[in-house]
Amino acid sequence: LRLALYLAPDHALARLTLADTLDRMKQPERANEAYAQIPANSPLKLNADIQIGLNLEQMGKGEEAIAHLDQVAKTYPNDIDVISALGNVQRSRKKYAEAAQTYTKAIELIGDQPARNYWTLYYFRGTAYERAKEWPKAEADLKKALELVPATQPNGRAQVLNYLAYSWVDQNQN
């Protein structure tokens, strides 16, 4: 990859592959350096920008990660991947109310008939609502996630059922 980049420094796919390799080697700082060098006009730039934010979070730079992903989300306000990545970082930083608002933006983009692969948005928003002490909203989202999770993902179904069941116990319900 280094030889390829020496010969073609603007080769975005080689740069992304190098960054991904560095990520897998648990070198997020070096990976971010490679992601940052992907040309702005490359269709891979958005993916790289998302990964930079996720790596910043992994490196313990949560506020920087949120600021970075927030800026990317302002540039790409209709990109569900950017918005959900921002929500994930907010949730991991225990900013549950903010995370729920962010996930709501993503859910609004998918419309009234969400595809099954969006079950995680409802699950994550439900967990954020539960942690923010908004149980009725949390329960509705967890039930929606359970409805959407594909049968081909039994671990996902178990995860939603587990969270919902323990939450019911905590709420002294069902």
Buried (B, 14 or more C-beta within 10 A) or exposed (E): BEEBBEEEEEBBBBBBBBBBBBBEEEBBEBBBBBBEBBEEEBEBBBBBBBBBBBBBBBEEBBEBBBEBBBEBBEEBEEBBEBBBBBBBBBBBBEBBBBBBBBBBBBBEBBEEEBEEEBBBBBBBBBBBBBBBEBBEBBBBBBBBBBEBBEEEBEEBBEBBBEBBEEBBEEEEEE
